[in-house]
Amino acid sequence: MLAAFLSIACLLSLGRRFGVFPALRGLTTKGPYRLVRHPMYLAYMLGDMGWNLQEWNFGTAVLVMAGWISLLYRIRAEERILSEDAEWSSYVALVRYRLLPGFW
């Protein structure tokens, strides 16, 4: 439930800036994006944890880990693109963490 609510909050904050492929559509700095730079991916990870706890087996663990590795790659790719925005450096200074405040 937490993952679903966080996903909805992210989508509402992104509005028309949401896209499937990484692109420079402007920065979103409101809602959950005030706390971490990639809250939508945090929601995905929370959902994965819930799924893995419910359906625990080796196969789900492997799928979750593969998904998380791809998310880390996507975060880096998106940040390379977003760094071209003039406001990016000030946003990074304000919102220091990508996924978990105090961690990364």
Secondary structure, 3 states (H helix, E strand, C coil): CHHHHHHHHHHHHHHHHCCCCCCCCCCCCCHHHHCCCCHHHHHHHHHHHHHHHHCCCHHHHHHHHHHHHHHHHHHHHHHHHHCCCCCHHHHHHHCCCCCCCCCC
